[in-house]
Amino acid sequence: MSFDLAKYQIGNEPTKITVEIPETGDSFELTVKNLSWSKQNRLLSNSVIISKGGGTSFDGDAYVKSYLKEYIIEAPWGKTTEAFLVSIDERLGRALETLVPKLDDEETVDTAEVKKE
């Protein structure tokens, strides 16, 4: 049996999805693209802040916004930009945030352990 790499590669075809805003019942369609494992990791690592003292913190706001700007190709509001994202209310923001992969305990890094190495 040979290894089939094609099974593990992302497609380049955009996908249409419907997003609903629960509080209002409004819904809209977005065209999104697949983000590779590498791209998702880059978005995560770009959201880690390293202080002068060597400590680290995670900027969740930067992560969510950068992910949405990369992921959404077409939307009713046009291009998904920083200006757009800072102008929306919490109802639309929470609906869009559901599109962003969540970090779970298995994906988080204990920075105290990293410093010891």
Secondary structure as UniProt FT lines:
FT   HELIX           5..8
FT   STRAND          15..20
FT   TURN            22..24
FT   STRAND          27..32
FT   HELIX           37..45
FT   TURN            46..47
FT   STRAND          48..50
FT   TURN            52..53
FT   STRAND          56..58
FT   HELIX           60..71
FT   STRAND          72..74
FT   TURN            76..77
FT   HELIX           82..87
FT   HELIX           90..97
FT   TURN            98..99
FT   TURN            105..107
FT   HELIX           111..116
//
